[in-house]
């Protein structure tokens, strides 16, 4: 039987035990955004929540997913009249993350890792920056990164509703995937899909393989955070590549 790791599902004695044994908190962050005809709108946060749950089986607690995102978002499907993309304010997401870190510290956690599954450069940068600032101002170790920073041994990168995201959600939450909603004709364009064609390259089997690698690597980074070691450039879990790209774009 798998241990209960979700913050909201723990009974008080269970919460106390998990924090005492392994005071690490995972904070999954995502979006509500168009992910093609075939994936749930909440893919980013749902995917990240499930990966955090897998990682936390080695220790730690998973905070409820944050579905609040900032631009950029992929344009919504053109044939629909109700645009379900939820566009938030940067200042509010920053405040929410700070409040989460503060409350987790007050609850006894000594390390926190916020991981965004919505991987626009702005959101990666914000999650990383807020965690770094909190880390500097407190006695705990906070770290912000993205799912793109994991799974490189399998060639994983965070695409958009393409090979990787489709495979991951197909394995993690198969009831939220319907690949048969995609057009069958190979020449038909896939609206809002960025990356390798999921009709050709995605599978539940691939999703299972990469999910386990990502979760293992996240758990390893969590272990290091409990030792006070924040990943530096080039190290496992570091979002440095995307931070540099963001800073280069804003300077340009």
ABEGO torsion letter per residue (X at the ends): XBBBABAAABBAAAAAAAAAABBBBBBBBBBBBBBEAABBAAAAAAAAAAAAAAAAAAEEBBBBBBABBBOBBBBBBAABABBABBBBBAAAAAAAAAAAAAAAAAAGBABBBBBBABABAAAAAAAAAAAAAAAAABABBBBBBBAAABGAAAGBBBBBGBAAAAAAAAAABAAABBAAABBABAABBBBGBBEBBAAAABBAAAAAAAAAAAAAAAAAAAAAAAAGBBBBBGBBGBAAAAAAAAAAAAAX
